[in-house]
Amino acid sequence: MWVNKNKKKILRAVEKFGTPLYIYSEENLLKQIAEYKKAFRGIDVLFCYALKANSNRHLCSLIAGRGFGADVVSGGELRAALSSGFRPEKIIFSGVGKTEEELALALRKNIFFINVESFEELEKLDETASRLGKRADFSIRINPDVDPHTHNYIATGKSGSKFGVDFEEASRMYSWARKRVRLNAVSAHFHLGSQLFSPVPYRKAFKKLLKFVSSLEKSGINLKSLDIGGGWGVKEGLDMGSPAVIAEIIRPYAGKYSFIMEPGRSVTASSGILAARALYRKTSGKRNIVILDAAMNDFIRPSLYGASHPVLNLSGGKGKKVRADIAGPVCESGDFFLKDFKTVLPERGDVLVILSAGAYGYSMSSNYNLRPKPAEVLLKKSGVRLIRKRQSYPEII
Ligand SMILES: Cc1ncc(COP(=O)(O)O)c(C=O)c1O
């Protein structure tokens, strides 16, 4: 685990840049990227990193520099991807509610393709492409109705969710698009949800997708590539498991199609931690409560999804263990990192780090309670680099 190995560097970074502080390991990030490449060796696959997991420009540049493309879901992320060095022909644009301005931007930038999520969006894309005199390369996001067995808020591939369209609707959309000169179908897509630890949902959805694509082929619609989404899970406190089990699902079709995969969390989660200091200890009834200087506005996963991220005390923490809640200063009872956590009671000022905060950490942070967003630093072999400044009060007031 890179955190234990880099304890001194982390403590020095905290001294220099203050808390709360997001700290990332370059070495660990590159290791996750290499894992993906190794697992899919021999398959024509483009990894489109899902920027929503972490859109820090410096991290994105590292990822782009290793040949990855990008999956974006807003005009902001599209701009961020381009300015971080992702090549336009490796960028795909997903999301259920793209505005006309966002569709036009994607067309003007000549990105790889737009993942369309409804018939009405396809009509809008056609209209926008005609207005701009551009060809719109598109894919359709299909909802294959497969249960990914994950938290409801991050399950997207079940019937009834707002994402994608069912196979019948997708078939009507591809047929309609065929008659439109501006529309060019290049791919079909599913994304089942996030925090998937088993290849089974991927296998089920892929089987359905193959059946669908071969029925399209019979009617003369030939797609070059298939996009199997992101979602590969990461257990909190660990690196991702090898994605080779997903690669093996698509490998038999490697000669026939090229593939796209859109990993977000699994690329960055284990490479980031959130460092905080213990401010105060108190008791409430029988509970010990430790208040940190980081809160749910900095890292919302425990509050929003009930995610349990390990917390380490890097300042020592020797002595008798007690049970304590680790909470933040925000005025919400839901503002906690761990409940009933067995730990040596931290001293005031101790540095505690929340593990696996590299994905959906900073990118989901907010200014709730008018708290400035934390700074971000990157641990490199050569030292520590500030990769985003802490927000200042004038910026947010
Ligand atoms: C369309 C799409 N692709 C990829 C991802 C990335 O998922 P993950 O970070 O779980 O890999 C998401 C996440 O919500 C998504 O909506």
The ligand as an SDF file (V2000), in Angstrom:
LIG
                    3D

 16 16  0  0  0  0  0  0  0  0999 V2000
  -21.4940    6.4130  -19.0590 C   0  0  0  0  0  0  0  0  0  0  0  0
  -20.5150    6.1420  -17.9810 C   0  0  0  0  0  0  0  0  0  0  0  0
  -19.3400    5.5620  -18.2960 N   0  0  0  0  0  0  0  0  0  0  0  0
  -18.4050    5.3070  -17.3710 C   0  0  0  0  0  0  0  0  0  0  0  0
  -18.6170    5.6140  -16.0450 C   0  0  0  0  0  0  0  0  0  0  0  0
  -17.5140    5.3340  -15.0580 C   0  0  0  0  0  0  0  0  0  0  0  0
  -17.9020    4.4360  -14.0880 O   0  0  0  0  0  0  0  0  0  0  0  0
  -16.8120    3.9490  -13.0160 P   0  0  0  0  0  0  0  0  0  0  0  0
  -16.2180    5.1620  -12.4240 O   0  0  0  0  0  0  0  0  0  0  0  0
  -17.5740    3.1730  -12.0350 O   0  0  0  0  0  0  0  0  0  0  0  0
  -15.8050    3.1270  -13.7610 O   0  0  0  0  0  0  0  0  0  0  0  0
  -19.8270    6.1940  -15.6540 C   0  0  0  0  0  0  0  0  0  0  0  0
  -20.0720    6.4960  -14.2460 C   0  0  0  0  0  0  0  0  0  0  0  0
  -21.1030    6.8700  -13.7950 O   0  0  0  0  0  0  0  0  0  0  0  0
  -20.8090    6.4710  -16.6520 C   0  0  0  0  0  0  0  0  0  0  0  0
  -21.9720    7.0460  -16.3460 O   0  0  0  0  0  0  0  0  0  0  0  0
  1  2  1  0
  2  3  1  0
  2 15  2  0
  3  4  2  0
  4  5  1  0
  5  6  1  0
  5 12  2  0
  6  7  1  0
  7  8  1  0
  8  9  2  0
  8 10  1  0
  8 11  1  0
 12 13  1  0
 12 15  1  0
 13 14  2  0
 15 16  1  0
M  END
$$$$
